[in-house]
């Protein structure tokens, strides 16, 4: 009886806080949000400690570059149960392409969950230098072979990207980057224009690019909202860079961006009704490449056609698509118009000053508003 009690008592003590948290999470959406945020960040902290232990142990047996894989899977198995979010992956076989540059969309700190589900063996990440000095997390990332970039120094950032390509080929490993360079949480499925660092790295090393897209999860997670559900992740076939030069980096970035945005819209669920904006102007043309009218030049009348009825969701999606195309064109024009502007600093980011080559940072912070 005493033996049974020695097992039952600890379980009873542990079950009490679990039951209390579960009850609190079901009490209201606000309580659920803070409980799950706490569980998520706590799991991240536990896995940081586990990462330090793994990096030391696996380094001793010659498997240093599999540390991220082991810790990522550990984090996913713990966190997915804690916050009750599962991921379904399509095209997972493409992640075995090595060496390669893996690029993914970046919405919020919840992206670490999908990284935990799909992060492949013999792969490392590129992270902002500030994370190198974070307690536990920084030590884990350093021992696991992460590539750190100084975002405040463009020359050093470029040298880091150049070295990363050589390291990939030498290790026969892959490198994960977020080409948007910062978080882009929004109600509708879209992405920020890509910075070119990831594509310069892939072209210089002549390794393929493997795009990874996680569906827009605004419906499940945003400020004040943290719900349960299932998310889709799609891995696209590798895009070769053989024969390309540095001059092709901009065009390659736009091509991959368009492909990823198209896939993002394909796999994402519709946004919640309250998140659908009401366009201030009539819906734009169905073609995102239509040239806007120029002042002083009359616009020829369009041939009469039957009226087309569009839903509010279609109008909103078309408006976002047009804005995305305009922002990409503006970014490309400004970066090619002057050599001195191609490495300009971009002010006003929620994560501080960034440079044109400053991409691929693993940004862990507060939820985007």
C-alpha positions as CSV (number, residue, x, y, z in Angstrom):
1,X,0.0,0.0,0.0
2,X,2.8,2.3,0.8
3,X,4.4,1.6,-2.6
4,X,1.2,2.6,-4.3
5,X,0.9,5.7,-2.3
6,X,4.4,6.8,-3.3
7,X,3.3,6.8,-6.9
8,X,-0.2,8.2,-6.4
9,X,0.7,11.2,-4.2
10,X,3.2,12.8,-6.6
11,X,0.7,12.3,-9.5
12,X,-2.1,14.0,-7.4
13,X,0.1,16.9,-6.6
14,X,1.1,17.4,-10.2
15,X,-2.5,17.0,-11.4
16,X,-3.8,19.8,-9.3
17,X,-2.0,22.7,-11.1
18,X,-2.7,21.0,-14.5
19,X,-6.4,20.8,-13.6
20,X,-6.4,24.4,-12.4
21,X,-4.8,25.7,-15.6
22,X,-7.2,23.7,-17.7
23,X,-10.2,25.1,-15.8
24,X,-8.8,28.7,-16.0
25,X,-8.2,28.3,-19.8
26,X,-11.8,27.3,-20.4
27,X,-13.1,30.1,-18.3
28,X,-12.7,32.9,-20.9
29,X,-10.8,33.6,-24.1
30,X,-8.6,36.2,-22.3
31,X,-7.6,33.7,-19.6
32,X,-7.0,31.1,-22.2
33,X,-4.7,33.5,-24.1
34,X,-2.5,34.2,-21.0
35,X,-2.4,30.6,-19.8
36,X,-1.3,29.3,-23.2
37,X,1.3,32.1,-23.7
38,X,2.7,31.1,-20.3
39,X,2.7,27.4,-21.2
40,X,4.3,28.1,-24.6
41,X,7.1,30.3,-23.2
42,X,7.7,27.9,-20.3
43,X,8.1,25.0,-22.8
44,X,10.5,27.2,-24.8
45,X,12.6,27.7,-21.6
46,X,12.6,24.0,-20.7
47,X,13.8,23.1,-24.2
48,X,16.5,25.7,-24.1
49,X,17.9,23.9,-21.1
50,X,17.4,20.6,-22.9
51,X,19.2,22.1,-25.9
52,X,22.3,23.0,-23.8
53,X,22.4,19.4,-22.5
54,X,21.9,17.9,-26.0
55,X,24.5,20.2,-27.7
56,X,27.2,19.1,-25.2
57,X,26.3,15.4,-25.3
58,X,25.8,15.2,-29.1
59,X,28.9,17.3,-29.7
60,X,30.9,14.6,-27.8
61,X,29.7,11.8,-30.1
62,X,30.1,13.8,-33.3
63,X,26.5,14.7,-34.0
64,X,26.6,18.4,-33.3
65,X,24.7,19.4,-36.4
66,X,21.7,17.2,-35.5
67,X,21.1,19.1,-32.2
68,X,18.5,21.5,-33.7
69,X,16.6,18.5,-35.1
70,X,16.4,16.8,-31.7
71,X,15.5,19.9,-29.7
72,X,13.0,21.0,-32.4
73,X,11.1,17.7,-32.3
74,X,11.2,17.7,-28.5
75,X,9.8,21.2,-28.4
76,X,7.0,20.4,-30.8
77,X,5.9,17.3,-29.0
78,X,5.7,19.2,-25.7
79,X,4.4,22.6,-26.9
80,X,1.8,21.1,-29.4
81,X,0.2,19.3,-26.5
82,X,0.4,22.2,-24.1
83,X,-1.3,24.6,-26.4
84,X,-3.4,22.1,-28.4
85,X,-2.2,23.0,-31.9
86,X,-1.2,20.3,-34.4
87,X,0.5,20.7,-37.7
88,X,0.0,18.7,-40.9
89,X,3.0,18.8,-43.4
90,X,2.8,18.3,-47.1
91,X,6.0,17.8,-49.2
92,X,8.2,16.8,-46.2
93,X,10.5,14.8,-48.4
94,X,11.9,18.0,-50.0
95,X,13.4,18.9,-46.6
96,X,16.0,16.2,-47.1
97,X,17.6,18.2,-49.9
98,X,21.2,19.0,-48.7
99,X,23.0,21.3,-48.9
100,X,20.2,23.9,-49.4
101,X,18.9,27.2,-48.1
102,X,15.5,26.8,-46.4
103,X,13.3,29.8,-46.4
104,X,10.0,30.2,-44.5
105,X,7.3,32.8,-43.8
106,X,7.5,34.6,-40.5
107,X,4.3,35.6,-38.7
108,X,5.1,35.7,-35.0
109,X,6.9,33.8,-32.2
110,X,4.5,30.9,-32.8
111,X,6.6,30.1,-35.9
112,X,8.9,28.2,-33.6
113,X,6.2,25.6,-33.3
114,X,6.2,24.9,-37.0
115,X,10.0,24.9,-37.0
116,X,9.8,22.3,-34.3
117,X,7.6,20.1,-36.5
118,X,9.6,20.3,-39.8
119,X,13.2,21.2,-38.9
120,X,15.4,18.6,-40.7
121,X,18.6,16.8,-39.7
122,X,22.0,18.4,-40.4
123,X,20.6,21.9,-40.5
124,X,21.3,25.1,-38.6
125,X,19.7,28.5,-38.4
126,X,20.8,32.1,-38.9
127,X,20.0,34.4,-36.0
128,X,20.5,37.9,-34.9
129,X,23.7,38.4,-32.8
130,X,21.7,39.7,-29.8
131,X,20.3,36.1,-29.2
132,X,23.9,34.8,-28.8
133,X,23.9,36.4,-25.3
134,X,20.5,35.3,-24.2
135,X,20.6,33.0,-21.1
136,X,20.4,29.3,-22.0
137,X,19.0,30.0,-25.5
138,X,22.2,31.7,-26.7
139,X,24.5,29.0,-25.3
140,X,22.4,26.3,-26.9
141,X,22.4,28.0,-30.3
142,X,26.1,28.6,-30.2
143,X,27.0,25.0,-29.3
144,X,24.5,23.7,-32.0
145,X,26.3,25.7,-34.7
146,X,24.0,28.6,-35.4
147,X,25.2,31.4,-37.7
148,X,24.9,34.8,-35.9
149,X,24.7,38.1,-37.9
150,X,25.3,41.6,-36.6
151,X,22.2,43.5,-37.8
152,X,23.7,46.8,-36.9
153,X,26.8,46.4,-39.1
154,X,26.0,45.8,-42.8
155,X,29.6,44.9,-43.8
156,X,29.8,42.2,-41.1
157,X,26.3,40.9,-42.0
158,X,27.4,40.5,-45.6
159,X,30.5,38.7,-44.6
160,X,28.5,36.4,-42.4
161,X,26.2,35.5,-45.3
162,X,29.2,34.8,-47.5
163,X,30.8,32.6,-44.9
164,X,27.5,30.8,-44.3
165,X,27.5,29.5,-47.9
166,X,30.9,28.1,-47.5
167,X,30.0,26.5,-44.2
168,X,27.0,24.8,-45.8
169,X,29.0,23.2,-48.5
170,X,31.7,22.1,-46.0
171,X,29.3,20.6,-43.6
172,X,27.0,19.3,-46.3
173,X,24.2,20.8,-44.3
174,X,21.2,23.2,-44.8
175,X,20.6,26.7,-43.4
176,X,17.3,28.1,-42.3
177,X,16.4,31.8,-42.9
178,X,13.3,34.0,-42.7
179,X,13.7,36.2,-45.8
180,X,11.1,38.8,-44.7
181,X,13.5,39.8,-42.0
182,X,10.8,40.5,-39.4
183,X,7.4,39.3,-38.3
184,X,4.4,40.0,-40.5
185,X,1.3,38.9,-38.6
186,X,-1.8,40.1,-40.4
187,X,-5.4,39.0,-40.9
188,X,-5.0,38.1,-44.6
189,X,-2.6,35.7,-46.2
190,X,0.3,37.8,-47.5
191,X,4.0,38.4,-46.9
192,X,6.4,41.3,-46.7
193,X,8.9,41.8,-49.6
194,X,11.9,39.6,-49.3
195,X,15.4,40.8,-48.5
196,X,18.1,39.4,-50.7
197,X,20.6,37.9,-48.2
198,X,19.2,34.4,-48.4
199,X,19.3,34.4,-52.2
200,X,22.8,35.8,-52.3
201,X,23.9,33.0,-50.0
202,X,22.2,30.3,-52.1
203,X,23.6,31.7,-55.4
204,X,27.1,32.1,-54.1
205,X,27.1,28.5,-52.8
206,X,25.2,27.3,-55.9
207,X,22.8,25.4,-53.7
208,X,19.0,25.1,-54.2
209,X,16.4,27.1,-52.3
210,X,13.6,25.1,-50.5
211,X,10.5,27.3,-49.7
212,X,8.5,26.3,-46.6
213,X,5.1,27.9,-46.0
214,X,3.0,27.8,-42.9
215,X,-0.6,28.8,-43.3
216,X,-1.9,32.1,-41.9
217,X,-2.9,31.4,-38.3
218,X,-4.4,34.8,-37.4
219,X,-7.7,32.9,-36.7
220,X,-5.9,30.9,-34.0
221,X,-3.3,33.3,-32.6
222,X,-3.1,37.1,-32.2
223,X,-3.1,39.6,-29.4
224,X,-5.8,38.4,-26.9
225,X,-6.6,35.2,-28.9
226,X,-5.0,31.8,-28.5
227,X,-7.2,29.0,-29.7
228,X,-6.7,25.3,-30.5
229,X,-6.6,23.9,-34.0
230,X,-4.7,22.3,-36.9
231,X,-2.3,24.2,-39.2
232,X,-1.1,23.3,-42.6
233,X,2.6,23.5,-43.7
234,X,3.6,23.0,-47.3
235,X,7.2,22.4,-48.5
236,X,7.8,23.3,-52.2
237,X,10.2,21.5,-54.5
238,X,13.8,22.8,-54.5
239,X,14.5,25.8,-56.7
240,X,17.9,25.4,-58.3
241,X,20.4,28.3,-58.4
242,X,23.0,26.6,-60.7
243,X,24.4,29.1,-63.2
244,X,22.9,32.2,-61.5
245,X,25.0,35.2,-60.4
246,X,24.7,37.9,-57.8
247,X,22.9,40.1,-60.3
248,X,20.0,37.5,-60.4
249,X,19.4,37.6,-56.6
250,X,16.7,40.3,-56.8
251,X,14.7,38.5,-59.6
252,X,15.1,35.2,-57.7
253,X,13.8,36.8,-54.5
254,X,10.7,38.1,-56.3
255,X,10.0,34.8,-58.0
256,X,10.2,32.8,-54.7
257,X,8.2,35.5,-52.9
258,X,5.3,35.2,-55.5
259,X,5.4,31.4,-55.4
260,X,5.2,31.4,-51.6
261,X,2.4,34.0,-51.4
262,X,0.4,32.0,-53.9
263,X,0.9,28.8,-51.8
264,X,0.1,30.7,-48.6
265,X,-3.3,31.8,-50.0
266,X,-3.9,28.3,-51.3
267,X,-3.5,26.6,-47.9
268,X,-4.8,29.3,-45.5
269,X,-8.3,29.3,-44.1
270,X,-10.4,32.4,-44.6
271,X,-9.8,35.2,-42.0
272,X,-12.4,35.6,-39.2
273,X,-15.3,37.9,-40.3
274,X,-14.4,40.7,-37.9
275,X,-10.9,40.9,-39.6
276,X,-12.2,41.6,-43.1
277,X,-11.6,45.2,-44.0
278,X,-14.1,47.2,-46.0
279,X,-12.3,48.7,-49.1
280,X,-12.7,52.5,-49.3
281,X,-12.7,52.3,-53.1
282,X,-14.3,50.1,-55.7
283,X,-12.6,46.7,-56.3
284,X,-9.5,46.9,-58.5
285,X,-9.1,45.0,-61.7
286,X,-8.7,41.2,-61.5
287,X,-5.2,41.6,-62.9
288,X,-2.6,42.6,-60.3
289,X,-0.4,43.9,-63.1
290,X,-2.8,46.5,-64.5
291,X,-1.2,49.9,-64.8
292,X,-3.0,52.6,-62.8
293,X,-4.3,55.7,-64.8
294,X,-1.8,58.5,-65.2
295,X,-3.0,62.1,-64.5
296,X,-3.6,64.1,-67.7
297,X,-3.9,61.0,-69.9
298,X,-7.5,59.9,-70.7
299,X,-8.2,56.3,-70.0
300,X,-9.9,54.4,-72.8
301,X,-13.3,53.1,-72.0
302,X,-13.4,49.4,-71.3
303,X,-15.6,47.2,-73.4
304,X,-19.0,46.6,-71.8
305,X,-19.2,43.4,-69.9
306,X,-21.7,41.8,-67.7
307,X,-21.4,43.0,-64.1
308,X,-19.4,40.7,-61.8
309,X,-20.6,40.3,-58.3
310,X,-17.7,40.1,-55.8
311,X,-17.8,39.2,-52.2
312,X,-16.2,41.3,-49.5
313,X,-13.6,38.6,-48.9
314,X,-12.6,38.6,-52.6
315,X,-12.4,42.4,-52.7
316,X,-10.2,42.4,-49.6
317,X,-7.9,39.6,-51.0
318,X,-7.5,41.5,-54.3
319,X,-6.6,44.7,-52.5
320,X,-4.0,42.9,-50.4
321,X,-2.6,41.2,-53.5
322,X,-2.2,44.6,-55.3
323,X,-0.6,46.2,-52.3
324,X,1.9,43.3,-52.1
325,X,2.8,43.6,-55.7
326,X,3.3,47.4,-55.4
327,X,5.5,47.0,-52.3
328,X,7.7,44.4,-54.1
329,X,8.1,46.7,-57.1
330,X,8.9,49.6,-54.9
331,X,11.5,47.6,-53.0
332,X,13.2,46.4,-56.2
333,X,13.2,49.8,-57.9
334,X,14.7,51.5,-54.8
335,X,17.4,48.8,-54.4
336,X,18.5,48.9,-58.0
337,X,18.4,52.6,-58.7
338,X,21.6,53.3,-56.8
339,X,24.5,51.0,-55.6
340,X,24.6,52.9,-52.4
341,X,21.0,52.3,-51.7
342,X,21.2,48.5,-52.2
343,X,22.5,48.1,-48.6
344,X,20.5,50.9,-47.0
345,X,19.2,50.7,-43.5
346,X,15.5,50.3,-43.1
347,X,14.2,52.3,-40.1
348,X,11.0,51.8,-38.2
349,X,11.0,48.0,-37.8
350,X,9.5,46.7,-34.6
351,X,12.8,44.9,-34.1
352,X,15.2,47.9,-34.6
353,X,17.3,49.0,-37.4
354,X,17.7,46.5,-40.2
355,X,19.7,46.4,-43.4
356,X,18.9,45.2,-46.9
357,X,21.0,42.1,-46.3
358,X,19.6,41.6,-42.8
359,X,17.3,38.6,-43.2
360,X,16.9,35.2,-41.7
361,X,16.8,36.4,-38.1
362,X,15.1,34.1,-35.7
363,X,13.0,36.7,-33.9
364,X,11.4,35.7,-30.6
365,X,9.3,38.3,-29.0
366,X,5.9,39.6,-28.2
367,X,2.9,38.7,-30.4
368,X,2.3,41.0,-33.3
369,X,-0.6,43.4,-32.8
